[in-house]
Amino acid sequence: MTVQDSTQRFSSRVDNYLRYRPGYPAEVVDLLKKECGLTQDSIIADIAFGTGIFTRLLLENGNRTIGVEPNAEMRRAGEEFLAQYPRFSSVAGTAEATTLPSASVDIVTAAQAAHWFDAKGAKTEFARILKPAGWVVLLWNDRRNSTEFQRQYEQLILTYGTDYKEVRQQGMTLAIEHFFGHSAFRSREFKHEQIFDCADLEGRLLSSSYAPQAGEANYEAMIEELRRLFDKYQINGSVSFDHDTRVYYGQVRITSISTMAPEEEFVPDEKNFHMSPGDFRRNGHAVVDWIADYYSRIESYPVLSRVKPGAIRDSLPASPPASGEPFKAILGDVEKLIIPGITHWQSPNFFAFFPSNTSGASILGDLLSSGLGVQGMLWATSPACTELESHVLDWLVAMLDLPNKFLSTSSGGGVIQDTASSSTLCALLAARERATNSASNRRGCDAKLVAYTSTQAHSSIEKNIQIAGIGRDNLRLIEVDANFAMNPDALSAQVQRDRAARLIPFFVCATVGTTSSNAIDPLAEIGPICREQNLWLHVDAAMSGTAALCPEFRHIHNGIEFADSYCFNPHKWMFTNFDCDCFYVADRKSLIQTLSVLPEYLRNQASESGAIFDYRDWQIPLGRRFRSLKLWFVIRHYGVEGLQYHIRQHVELAQQFAQWVREDERFELAAPVPLNLICFRRKAGDDVNQQLMDRLNRSGDLYITHTRLNDQMTLRLCVAQTNTQQRHVKRAWKRIQEEASLIHSQRE
Ligand SMILES: Cc1ncc(COP(=O)(O)O)c(C=O)c1O
């Protein structure tokens, strides 16, 4: 039997289905009342109602329910099962052609069935039969595989099931993606348990469409293996199956792109090809709708893009269009051609690298920045662009409890850079000029300057050393302690050695939250060494600096008062979309002197008055976007309280995850977990860990990345995505455990 034979797959299994499939918890009905406006008057179409297990719950609530079922035997069994409910009726129909009148039902439900539907056809049909503002509710029971018995059972059906792998792959996640498409949906999970004796367990297995039946190949072997499992794991004659009931619910619309009205006739005064203000408004609404819908359905995508190299280019026309195209077609191609090649950084199941999270407030702030189209190289080219930036960066000094010397009202100040890499480069250049009395800018470097960072520092430090003309041979990678933090004694000793060799130590980059393992370099010990040796101390707190929003995590900055410069990235963990790095210096003059070159055409009165900042002198490029708008929006939208709440939640979830790792003897933590990054590994060698990561990432359910610590492959899971909640982290751990078990059983 093929997977496609969906309407016939269960004919011979009706009895077992009815008796042994898990029911659904009453909380589902409560949820529909609370979220989908279910009342006793609501009319429900329960699609592919099968034997009526879920339908009964709706009927018990008193709802008029129409069961739609294509399979005649199933339908008869369901009709019998539900005969006592006068408000029940049934029709022979499919999800794609229910036979029900248009706009006739308030809610469409489908329990344990959506993966069999033709998503597009079913969605169109649901939109047709639903009254305006009606809801679609898709739900199913998932075995949790939380016990060894359940994991072995999974293995059994993988081994003996005729097409279990395909059915599993075709799973519900994909169904959700196809169904809700552009429409908003939400989800909830409920837990429940089934207890089986040996005969029940056989019935449960045989109710599955992929289990061979008596007389078919493998049947005997499968039953024998099932009984062996039962004997091994039964306690007092029974075994238990844990389930999660997952409910996804939303209001389907047929996509915003296809419902866009045709483009208006625009008659310009003179010939031009621009988008008219009216079209801009309409297209803009469609784009905002599209983004909102994208966030609603984001969990339905495989997190890591699955396209092969070159596939996206192959799908694009070889030449550009000679004539302009309708906006609808362009946006449609985003959906069709671009989305497959997107790795979903904003998915709550994205746990890879360090995050690059964003938020509604930030996206809208950025949109406004695009709308204003300001180029803020000088104060005079848009005073608000400069002044808002100085102001918001001063706010952040207070919010993170940074030293006052970083305030724009003192000797220093803050500026927004594109990335931490650029901040470090600016710091390095300013340090170079300080160390050489500005000679390097004039004459170039003479290969005597020496810089220091730890072996765990980000690769951008080395890159910047190359760019700044210091030379890679003059970067010392200082050894780290058992926690992967810089060893201050080793730093001190190396500086002494370099001085003895008549070199000029000038710059240290310490890291607060290293990329590999989130190690925190001890600033309070490194700082005095830098002071004493007159070394510029730059602190790179790219992701982890955000944690200092919460007083309880501010210890990560102990010793920050020694820093000459500091940077952190709101574009990593502070809900502000890329790019946005906040860079602070204690002495702005040294930075400005380093980077300022004044051609005649940029001279202006305001700059010459000295009363303002021209941020072009605080960065590498001349031009600059109005980035502070998005940061301002974020801080105002969340308030300090909101930002602290979400940062605390991420740290708490990461700590929970770390605890689960500690409790599972198959795994180990590979480094301390000071904040929101967990480095862990399966205690089984590099190849097993590699396999585990590859399988997880291939599954599309989540995305994690790796590093090497103590020369061992180490998995990294970073909890920092804007919408990551406990259920996502729990599921990530469950998936990691499942795949680890599968790898283990396949190797045996
Ligand atoms: C500690 C650290 N520094 C610098 C960077 C580079 O960040 P950016 O892309 O902002 O240059 C990263 C990126 O992950 C990082 O973890």
The ligand as an SDF file (V2000), in Angstrom:
LIG
                    3D

 16 16  0  0  0  0  0  0  0  0999 V2000
   32.2180   37.0960   20.9890 C   0  0  0  0  0  0  0  0  0  0  0  0
   31.8910   37.5480   19.5860 C   0  0  0  0  0  0  0  0  0  0  0  0
   32.5090   38.6030   19.0760 N   0  0  0  0  0  0  0  0  0  0  0  0
   32.2620   39.0460   17.8290 C   0  0  0  0  0  0  0  0  0  0  0  0
   31.3610   38.3930   17.0340 C   0  0  0  0  0  0  0  0  0  0  0  0
   31.1260   38.9140   15.6510 C   0  0  0  0  0  0  0  0  0  0  0  0
   29.9220   39.5900   15.6180 O   0  0  0  0  0  0  0  0  0  0  0  0
   29.5420   40.5600   14.4010 P   0  0  0  0  0  0  0  0  0  0  0  0
   28.8790   39.7110   13.3920 O   0  0  0  0  0  0  0  0  0  0  0  0
   28.6380   41.5680   15.0260 O   0  0  0  0  0  0  0  0  0  0  0  0
   30.8140   41.1460   13.9040 O   0  0  0  0  0  0  0  0  0  0  0  0
   30.6950   37.2810   17.5170 C   0  0  0  0  0  0  0  0  0  0  0  0
   29.7120   36.5610   16.6790 C   0  0  0  0  0  0  0  0  0  0  0  0
   29.1390   35.5740   17.0250 O   0  0  0  0  0  0  0  0  0  0  0  0
   30.9660   36.8480   18.8250 C   0  0  0  0  0  0  0  0  0  0  0  0
   30.3880   35.7730   19.3170 O   0  0  0  0  0  0  0  0  0  0  0  0
  1  2  1  0
  2  3  1  0
  2 15  2  0
  3  4  2  0
  4  5  1  0
  5  6  1  0
  5 12  2  0
  6  7  1  0
  7  8  1  0
  8  9  2  0
  8 10  1  0
  8 11  1  0
 12 13  1  0
 12 15  1  0
 13 14  2  0
 15 16  1  0
M  END
$$$$
